[in-house]
């Protein structure tokens, strides 16, 4: 690669890295006022240039992105939290009033929050009479936040789910947007970056995929994941490699040994079977998969992993 191409690639990674920092900040502060000035400061771009740069990289304006993230977060909360009022959800997602929230929600989803919740509940009841293959086809992603309730005959896979206190994890990440099964490219970039820096020291180094969106709401082509490895605090990063803290706390943990076709059913076991019967609900943190092996070294090419879902009492 000649010098000009190298510099161009370096510039591209720098821009991606700065935009990733902004996305991280938005997710962590979705309930606050997210001004153009503040976010341009996070990105270290001028306000004038930042808005245009963000739109060109993400494919939507900054205001549209923030509004979408708030409404999608609210939609997940409406489905998952029976005890929260519309006002509670509105405030948690950064809206100034329930009226403003309801109006925005209806514009985006073409129905009111209450109608949306009723529709999802009715849809779940109908799905109880579908066979398992039909359910998996309808749910394009892993996170079954619609809480489909399987009976034992329809959900073949079994495992023990335990609620544990998990530590905070300091990680380096490479962001992936799109279908879950294509995150491998992000891991390749991450490993190429980490290897020469001496940051890959298995088994001390932990490898995990962090999920930022609910695919049942965002759609499988728009969901964000982070391919991550644990790194020491204050690890220096550059370009499209960033750092973040994966929150600790109370998590439902389930160990699986599965092939690449069984991820959906594994998530369904926790989100669709265990969770509705557990006395817990999803907490407002990011779920993740924590990997314990290199599946290529497994005699049956299987993944050994923990699915980690943040929870709190109902």
N, C-alpha and C positions, 0 to 999 in steps of 0.2 A: 504494500500500500504506500503510495507516494505521500509526501509531506502534506499536501493540500487536503487529501482525503483523510489523513490521520487527524488533522486539525478540525475538519468538518465533523468527524465522528466524535471527537472530544467535545466539541461545542454542543452537539446534539445531546450527548449524555448529561452534560452540565445543565442544560435546559430541562431535561426530563427529571433530573434530580431535584431541581428547585420546585418544579410543579408538584412532584411527589410530596415534598415537605408541606406545600399548601394543602393538598388533599388530606394529609395526616392531621394538620391543624384543624381543618373544617370538621373532620370526623370527631375529634376530641373536644370540640367546642361548639357543637351543633346547636346547643341551647342558648348561645350568646349572640350578640350583634356582631356579624362578620362583615366589617367594613372593607371597602376596596383598599383604603390606606393600610389597614392592618395586614391584610393578606399580601399586598404588594411588598410590605416590609419583610414578611416571612420569606417571600420568594427572592428578596433582594433585587427587585426590579423597580423601575419607576412606575408610578400609577398609570401613566399614559401608555407605556409599552406592555405592562403586565397583562392588562385585560385582553389585548390582541394576542399575545403569546399564549395565554391560557386557552383561549378559544381555538387557536390553530392546532394546539397539541391535543386537547381533550375532545374537540369537536362540538362543543356547545359553550355558550357564554358563561361567565362566572356566576351571574345571578341565576341563570337557568339551572346550572349544576347544583348550587346550594339549595335552591327550591326543590329540585328533584330529590336530593339526598334527604331533606327534611320530610318530604311527603312519603317517601319510601320507608323511612324509619318509622314514621307515624303509622303507616299501614301495617307494618310488622307488629307494632305495639297494640293496635286495635285488635288484631287476630289473637295475639298471645296473652294479653292482660285483661281479664274480665273485670278486675276490680278498679281499673283506672277510668276516671271520667274523661270525656272529650277535652275538657279544659286542662286536665293534668297532662294528657298526651300532647296537646298543643304547646304548652309551656315547655315540656321536656324536649320538644323538637324545634324550639326557637321561634314560635309564633306568639304574637303579642296578645291575642285573644282567641276564644273559641270561634267567634264569628268569622274572623279573618282566616283562621285555619279551615273551617268548614267550607268556606267559599273557595279557597285554593284547592282543597281536597277534591271538591266536586268538579272543578275545572280540569283537574289532572286525571281523575279516575272515572269521571262522568257519572258519579253517584255520591251521595252524602256519606260521611263516615259510618253512620248507623246502618244505612242500606248496604254499604260495602261489607260490614261485619256480618249482617244477616245472610248476605249472598254466600260468603265464605263458609258460614256454618251449615247452610243448606247444601252447599256443594260437598262438604265433608261427609254429610249423612248419605248423600247419593253415592259417594265413592265407597262407602262401606259395602255396597252390593256389587262392586266391580271386582274382577279377579286381580291378583297381585301384579301381573304383567301390564294390565291397563293402567293401574295406579302409577307404576314406575314411569310409563310413557308420558303420563300427564305431568309428572313432576320432573322437570328437566334438570334440576340441580340436587345437591345433597341436603340442603337445610330444609327440613320438612316443618316449617313454622306454621303450616295450616293445621297441624296436629291431627292428621288422619289416624283413626283408631283401627288398627288391625286386630283380628282375632288370632289365636295361636295357630290355627290351621293355615292361615294366609301368610303368615310371617314365619318362614322356616328357620332362619338363622337365630341362634340364641347366644347370649353372652351375659356375664355378670356386670351390672352397672353399679359403680360405687361413687358416692359423693365425697370428695376430698378437698382439702385446702391445697391449692397449687401456688407455687412461688411466682413472683414477677420474673419475666425473661427478657433480658436485653438482647436484641437481635439485630443483625444486618439483613436487609431484605432487597429483593428485586421484584417490582410490581408487575403483575400480569392482569390484563383485562380480556375477558372472553371465556370460552368453555373451559370447565375445570380440567379436562383431560389434556389440555394443551399447555399446562404450566411447566412442563419439562424444559422448555426453552429458557424460562426465567431461572430455573435451577442451574442450567448450564452456564449462563452468564454469571450467576452468583458464585459458582464454584471456580470458574476461571479467574474471578477477582480474588476470592478468598485464599486459594491454594498458594500462590506466590507470597502471600502475606503471613503464612504460617498459622492461619486461623481455622484449619480443618484438623481437629485432633480427636477423632472418634475413639472411645465412646463418650468422652467428656463434652464434645461438641454435639448439641442437639439440633435436629433438623425438623422443621415444621412448616405447614401451610396454614396461613391465617386467612379467614374468610371475612370480607368486609361488607358483603351484600347478601340479601336473601334472593336467590334466583327465581323464586316463585313470584316476586314482585318486580325485580329489576330486569329479569330475562337473562338467559344463559349467555348471550353475546355481550352483555354489558357488565357482568359481575366482576368485581375486583378481588383478586387474591394476592397475597404476598408470599413468595418463596423465601424462607428464612433459615438462618442458622444462628445459634447463640454465639455471642462474641463478648469480650470483656467490655466493661463500661469505658466510655470515652474513646472507643475505636474510631479512627478517622476513616471517613468514607468519601467517595467522590462520584460524580456523574449520576447514573441511574441507580446506583447502590445507595440505599439510605439506611438509617438506624431508627428503631423505635422500641418502646417498652410494651411488651404484651402483658396485660394486667393479670395479676394473681387474684386469689380469692377462692370462693367455693365453686367447684366444677363437678359436673357429672362426667365420670371417666369410664370408658368401656374399651377393653383390649380386643383386637381382632387380628386374625391371620387369614387374609383374603387375597383373591386374585383381582385383576383390574376390573372385572365385571361386577364386583360385589360391593363397591363403595356405596352405591345408592341404598341397597338393602341395609347396610350397616348403619347409615345415618337414620334410615326409617325406623330401625329397631329402637333407637334412643328417642328420636323426636316424635315418632308416631305411636309407639307402643309404650315405652317406659315412662316418658314425661307426663302424659295425661293421667297416669296411675300413681305417680310418685309423691304427690304433695308439694312439688316444686314447679316453678315457672322459669322461663329464660330470664337471665339477668342482662343488664345493658352493657355487656362487654363483648369482645370478639371471640367466637369459637375458633378452634384450630384442630388440626391433625398433627400428632406427634409421632414421628417415625422411629422405629427401633432396629431396622435392618436395611441392607441394600437388597432390594427384591431380586436383582439380577444374580445375586449369590445364593438365593434360596433354591433348593432342589426343584421346587414346583413354581418358581418365579412369583412367590407370594409376598405381599406386604404385611409386616407385623407393625401394628400402629395402635395408638390410643386416640380415640375421638374424644375431644374435650369440649364440653358445652357449659358455659357459665350459667349458674342457677341461683335462685333465691326462693325462700318459702312462699307458697301461695298466700 
